[in-house]
Amino acid sequence: MAGAIKVEMGRRYRFAASHRLHNANLSDAANREIYGKCNNPYGHGHNYVLEVAVSGPVDAETGMIANLADLDAFVEKSVLADYDHKSFNEDVASLRGIVPTTENLCVDIFQRLRTFPLAKLERIRVEETGNNSFEYAGVDQEGSSL
């Protein structure tokens, strides 16, 4: 639709999960030095906040770029069902074999949400604590971060 107004919409979701930051290719001492208390053998948990930003033209009939109920259902099915109240190390297949840092969670979540059919995924942001948040906007066609 020529001349359509493009708007960006953000939506927040919450989930609780646990992880242990540990790289099997490093010694226990190196893991403790790099990851500190986050290398606890029993893991530790966070109450995460996920922010999803999508954009698109405003539909003249509905006045929306996408129905929030559709986005909510997509995020629930694509991310929250696998992530909420789970251990990233043990329960989330897409995170097995990688250190489940929040940086890596961002990439995984973005990949899960990039196929939302009703609007363009712009970026995701994950808040791990009140002091730590991470944002990812994918990569362009040449493989460079956007």
VENQUIDA-V705354 format. One line per field, one symbol per residue. ss: DSSP state (H for helix, E for strand, L for the rest). burial: b if it has 16 or more other ideal C-beta (glycine too) atoms within 10 Angstrom, else e. A space follows every 10 residues. Layout:
ss: ???
burial: ???
This chain:
ss: LLLLLEEEEE EEEEEEEEEL LLLLLLLHHH HHHHHHHHHL LLLEEEEEEE EEEEEEELLL LLLLLLLHHH HHHHHHHHHH HHHLLEEHHH HLHHHLLLLL LHHHHHHHHH HHHLLLLLLE EEEEEEELLL LLEEEELLEL LLLLEL
burial: eeeeeeeebe eebebebbbb bbeeeeeeee beeebeebbe eebeebebbb ebbbbbeeee eeeebbeeee beebbeebbb ebbeebebbe ebebbeeebb bbebbbbbbb ebbeebeebe bbbbbbbbee eeebebebee eeeeee
